[in-house]
Amino acid sequence: MNLKNKFFSILALALTLNCQAELIHTGPRWTLKEGTTSVVIAPTTLPELLNQINEAQAATDAKDYSKALSLWNKIAETQFGHEGEAIALIARAKIHIARNQFEPAEREDLDEFFKRHTNYVNFQDAIDLDFIIASRLAEGARPQLGGWFPWFKDRLHAVAVYEKVVKVAPNGLLADIALIRIARLNADQGRTTESLEALERIVSDYPNSKYAPEALEKLAKLRSEESLGPDWDQASTIDSADHWKTLADQYPNDPRAKIAAEQIKILRDRAARARLNLGKFYWYSRNNPEAAKLMANACRSISPESAAAVEAQSLLKEIEKNPSPPTTLADKLLGAYPRPTSSTDNKPVTVGDELDALGFRRETINPATENSRP
């Protein structure tokens, strides 16, 4: 053998030895995938391990779950940290799910799998099982202790399991689906804050998700509902209008975008009317034309084309025409509300030599003496 052939032979041998063992499930039996190493953890040999796995698989297929769990437990123990354990943990999780034993499947099987087998070739299988558990819980499936004793439903626990799906595989196929289901479930349970948080994560972390338009629509509606009307704070109203605008701009072909323009118009009118109402309050109830004009102009700036802006323009004309507001019944009985003085009339007055020009006490500096020096 020449040097060149010898080099390639050694390289091929090294690659073969570094190749990870991979067991595949074909039909009813497990076999070693061609081209992978046959090395398994001692003292078990590959044929012995395959016999154990196939025996456990046969019991699982026959729905003899007690025997199957016993066999899978033995494999998981002897193959701790290796591929055999990964296979056993996933198999155990499937059995526990079939028996509605959701907590053992989640905590004892899949959580242990995620600790040691992130490089397992069928890693997605474990993600899928966690997603199935979350879905079953969200649908209201009743857990069964020991696989037979009915226990209490816990739909909200599905949120924690969905969160695991996102945490373990944030770039996986199920991450955005898990988040939208978290948002929907929290909304159904009246947990608006938690639902908003999940929706925000979809919009920010998964802008290309097919659920992004739904997330924007739900964000807009939930934020709009937080405002009780134009007499209250309008920060959530403005946020809602912004979400509708983002939906219309980024997803113009989505059916939800068709109602965005009308919703934006309604929301901006509400936000503008909040300023208009303040302007009317300052004008009619507080005899403060300057503050009234400031609020009326703010109304026009927020939504120039709105009905509120038209009313604000009428209010401004009224103030310009007559700087004194109409006399009300309260004004006739109690007298007009005193008009605030202008800022030029509010200069601080110096009282005594101990106060400075701003009205603060002067600080006197005593010269250091021999007795006061350290």
Secondary structure, 3 states (H helix, E strand, C coil): CCHHHHHHHHHHHHHHHHCCCCEEEECCEEEECCCCCCCCCCCCCHHHHHHHHHHHHHHHHCCCHHHHHHHHHHHHHHCCCCHHHHHHHHHHHHHHHHCCCHHHHHHHHHHHHHHHCCCCCCHHHHHHHHHHHHHHHHCCCCCEECCCEECCCCCCHHHHHHHHHHHHCCCCCCHHHHHHHHHHHHHHCCCHHHHHHHHHHHHHHCCCCCCHHHHHHHHHHHHHHHCCCCCCCCHHHHHHHHHHHHHHHHCCCCHHHHHHHHHHHHHHHHHHHHHHHHHHHHHHHCCCHHHHHHHHHHHHHHCCCCHHHHHHHHHHHHHHHCCCCCCCHHHHHHCCCCCCCCHHHCCCCCCCCCECCCCCECCCCCCCCCCCCC
